[in-house]
Amino acid sequence: MSASRHQVSARTQALLAWFENLQAADVTRMGAYYADPLFFKDPFNEVTQLAQVQHIFDDMFKRLEQPRFVVTTAVEQGDDCFLTWDFLFSTKGQKGGKGGRPWTIRGASHLRFDAQGLVVFHRDYWDAAEELYEKLPVIGALMRWLKKRAG
């Protein structure tokens, strides 16, 4: 594992190993780590059922080439865990072509475990404007211009 671990429990170590090695087929086993119901939120989604979270991850594997998470820091206190991570992927290529350019999104997550050691709260924090929109050809120029004008 690549992350700096600051006194994290075995349950967190297992979850981080699962995330860092996540493949499309592993999404069906998410219930081994996540409760149902739960609260999950990222910049694009807010859901409360395990099946909905699984759908988000299934969709990620359908839309992106080789998505993977690299946890860079994990800090745990009681039932709360805070992570920093890099999400690496490439966009899908055009009709049978090779994948698109590589991307890295940097973010953080707040996880909370229930009494059974399952994730009952998962909130991702990352700047969609900086990490995604500013890197797109047309909208990126507009976002950078807006950012410059606001600053």
Secondary structure, 3 states (H helix, E strand, C coil): CCCEEECCCHHHHHHHHHHHCCCHHHHHHHHHCEEEEEEEECCCCEECCHHHHHHHHHHHHHHEEEEEEEEEEEEEECCEEEEEEEEEEEECCCCCCCCCCEEEEEEEEEEEECCCCCEEEEEEECCHHHHCHHHCHHHHHHHHHHHHHHC
